[in-house]
Amino acid sequence: MLLRRVKREALKLAGDLELVDFGFALPYTWVLARGSEGKALGVAMTLPEEVQRYTSSISEPSLEAFIERADSLNVVERTLGLAAINAVSQYYIDLSGAEWVDVLDLLPEKAGKIKIAMIGNMPPLVRELREKGHRVYVFERNAKLWDRDTYSDALEYHLLPEMDAVIASASCLVNGTIDMLLDRAKKARLFVLTGPTGQLLPEFLRGSGVTHLASMKVVEVEKALLGLKLGSFRGFEEGNRKYVVEVG
């Protein structure tokens, strides 16, 4: 299980950091950590449709306590765990080799028209890919986000083996489908985890099948944190800078 492996690696790095603050909230759950080099903010997409009755097993919140539960069957614990892993990742990540570009730049213009699976309905990105002539299959679990061209995520199992590329919302880490996606998409030459939930250290994912992370670096922590506390997508993203990094 990929999350179990990521958890083990994150725990090795968490010891030198302390938990400053956290919140299970909309649109993102967040964890703020601090070390000798400053603060780092990690987030994970909150999926309210996944949340059931919740009793916390965490009596003393800490980075380690959250990370230990990143592979929990309880989605609230799992979301906090991923946000904590992302906080640790963002503290240590070296973006000197990153490209400050959009995920679309990973698809060369001369590559020819290909089949692309979009895991999670991202209308602006889908529109641009279709305008380039690619055949895009959009899969979405949340029925509220469906449109007439959206497939249920139940069809991922059957259609992913046909795909040349996969662009997946990193919320697939939160809902626990990442292992199935990677297993079924082995033909894909490109497998991108995208969105703020994909703030992971690339080395956590080496050899997994993920080829790139397209996420956001929090460059103005206080501004981004205020946006999170106010429940604002835009307020959070104004304090960030998009990047793409190869997993290798």
C-alpha positions in Angstrom: 0.0 0.0 0.0 1.6 3.3 -1.2 0.3 5.4 1.7 1.8 3.0 4.2 5.2 3.4 2.5 4.8 7.2 2.4 3.9 7.2 6.0 7.1 5.3 7.0 9.3 7.7 5.1 7.6 10.8 6.5 8.0 9.6 10.0 11.8 9.5 9.6 11.8 13.2 8.9 9.1 14.5 11.3 11.2 14.2 14.5 13.0 17.5 14.0 9.8 19.5 13.4 7.0 20.6 15.8 3.3 20.9 15.2 2.3 24.6 15.4 -1.4 24.5 14.4 -3.9 22.5 12.4 -7.5 22.5 11.2 -9.9 20.0 9.6 -11.8 22.3 7.4 -13.2 23.2 4.0 -11.9 23.5 1.3 -8.6 22.1 2.7 -7.5 20.4 5.9 -4.2 22.0 6.9 -1.2 21.4 9.2 1.4 24.0 10.1 4.8 22.8 11.2 8.0 24.6 12.3 11.7 23.7 12.3 14.9 25.6 12.7 14.6 26.9 9.1 11.1 28.3 9.6 7.5 27.2 9.0 5.9 24.9 6.4 2.2 24.6 5.6 0.8 21.3 4.3 -2.7 20.7 3.0 -5.0 17.9 1.9 -8.3 18.2 0.1 -11.2 17.7 2.5 -13.9 15.3 1.0 -17.1 16.0 3.0 -19.0 13.3 1.0 -16.6 10.7 2.5 -17.0 11.8 6.2 -19.1 9.6 8.4 -19.7 9.6 12.2 -16.2 10.3 13.6 -14.5 9.5 16.9 -10.9 10.6 17.1 -8.3 8.2 18.3 -5.8 11.0 18.7 -5.6 12.2 22.3 -2.4 14.3 21.9 -2.1 15.9 18.5 1.4 16.0 17.0 3.0 15.6 13.6 3.9 12.0 14.4 0.4 11.2 15.7 -1.2 12.6 12.6 1.2 10.8 10.2 0.8 7.5 11.9 -2.9 7.6 10.8 -2.3 8.6 7.2 -3.4 5.1 6.2 -6.4 4.9 8.6 -9.7 3.7 7.4 -11.2 6.8 9.0 -11.1 9.6 6.3 -10.8 12.4 8.9 -7.6 10.8 10.4 -6.3 10.0 6.9 -6.8 13.6 5.7 -5.0 15.1 8.7 -2.3 12.5 8.2 -1.8 13.5 4.6 -1.7 17.2 5.5 0.9 16.5 8.1 3.0 14.5 5.6 2.7 17.4 3.2 3.9 19.9 5.9 7.0 17.7 6.5 7.5 17.4 2.7 7.2 21.1 2.1 9.7 21.8 4.8 12.3 19.6 3.2 11.5 19.8 -0.5 14.2 21.0 -2.8 12.6 22.8 -5.8 15.8 23.8 -7.4 15.1 21.3 -10.2 11.4 22.1 -10.4 9.7 23.7 -13.4 7.4 26.6 -12.5 4.9 25.6 -15.2 1.5 24.3 -15.6 0.6 20.6 -15.9 -0.3 21.1 -19.6 3.4 21.7 -20.3 4.1 18.1 -19.6 2.3 17.1 -22.9 4.6 18.0 -25.8 2.8 19.7 -28.7 4.3 17.2 -31.2 3.5 14.1 -29.2 0.4 13.4 -31.2 -3.2 13.0 -30.0 -3.4 10.6 -27.1 -6.0 9.1 -24.6 -5.9 10.9 -21.3 -7.7 9.9 -18.1 -8.6 12.8 -15.9 -9.2 11.5 -12.3 -11.4 14.2 -10.8 -13.4 16.7 -12.9 -11.2 19.7 -13.6 -13.2 21.6 -16.2 -10.6 24.3 -17.3 -7.9 21.6 -17.7 -10.2 19.3 -19.5 -11.3 22.0 -21.9 -7.7 22.9 -22.8 -6.8 19.3 -23.4 -9.8 18.8 -25.7 -9.0 22.0 -27.6 -5.6 20.4 -28.3 -7.3 17.4 -29.8 -6.7 14.9 -27.1 -9.3 12.3 -26.3 -10.1 13.0 -22.6 -11.9 10.6 -20.3 -13.1 12.4 -17.1 -13.8 10.3 -14.0 -15.5 11.7 -10.9 -16.7 10.1 -7.7 -18.7 13.1 -6.4 -22.0 13.1 -8.4 -22.4 16.9 -7.7 -19.4 17.5 -9.9 -20.6 15.5 -12.9 -21.6 16.9 -16.2 -22.8 15.2 -19.4 -19.2 14.1 -20.4 -18.2 12.7 -17.0 -17.9 9.0 -16.2 -18.4 7.5 -12.8 -15.2 6.5 -11.0 -16.5 2.9 -11.1 -15.4 2.8 -14.7 -11.8 3.6 -13.9 -11.0 -0.1 -13.4 -12.1 -1.0 -16.9 -10.8 2.0 -18.9 -7.5 3.0 -17.3 -5.6 0.1 -19.1 -6.3 1.9 -22.4 -4.9 5.3 -21.4 -1.7 6.9 -22.6 -1.6 9.4 -19.8 -3.3 9.9 -16.4 -3.7 13.3 -14.7 -5.1 12.5 -11.3 -6.2 14.9 -8.5 -4.0 14.0 -5.6 -7.2 13.7 -3.5 -7.0 10.0 -4.7 -4.5 9.7 -1.8 -7.3 10.8 0.5 -10.0 8.5 -0.8 -7.7 5.6 -1.0 -7.8 4.8 -4.7 -4.2 5.6 -5.6 -3.0 1.9 -5.6 -5.8 0.8 -7.9 -5.2 3.7 -10.3 -1.5 2.9 -10.6 -2.1 -0.8 -11.0 -4.7 -0.3 -13.8 -2.8 2.5 -15.6 0.5 0.6 -16.2 0.4 1.4 -20.0 0.4 5.2 -19.3 3.7 6.9 -20.0 2.7 9.8 -17.9 1.1 9.7 -14.5 0.7 13.1 -12.8 -0.6 13.8 -9.3 -1.9 17.3 -9.4 -3.3 19.8 -6.9 -2.4 21.1 -3.4 -2.8 17.6 -1.9 0.2 16.5 -4.1 2.8 18.5 -2.1 4.7 15.3 -1.3 8.4 14.8 -1.4 9.1 13.2 -4.8 11.4 10.6 -3.3 8.4 9.3 -1.3 6.9 8.1 -4.6 9.9 6.8 -6.6 9.2 3.5 -8.2 5.5 3.8 -7.6 4.5 4.6 -11.2 3.8 8.3 -10.5 6.0 10.3 -13.0 5.3 13.9 -11.9 3.9 16.0 -9.1 2.1 19.2 -10.1 1.4 21.1 -7.0 1.7 24.4 -5.1 4.5 25.7 -2.9 3.3 28.0 -0.1 5.5 31.1 -0.5 3.4 33.4 1.8 2.5 31.2 4.8 0.4 33.8 6.7 -1.5 34.9 3.6 -2.3 31.3 2.6 -3.2 30.3 6.2 -5.7 33.2 6.5 -7.3 32.0 3.2 -7.6 28.5 4.7 -9.1 29.7 7.9 -11.7 31.7 5.9 -12.5 28.7 3.8 -11.3 30.4 0.6 -9.8 28.5 -2.4 -8.6 31.8 -4.0 -7.4 33.2 -0.7 -5.2 30.1 -0.1 -3.9 29.9 -3.7 -2.9 33.6 -3.7 -0.2 32.7 -1.3 1.2 29.9 -3.5 3.2 29.3 -6.6 2.5 26.3 -8.9 5.3 23.9 -9.8 5.9 20.6 -11.6 8.6 18.2 -10.4 9.6 14.9 -11.9 9.5 12.0 -9.5 12.2 10.0 -11.2 
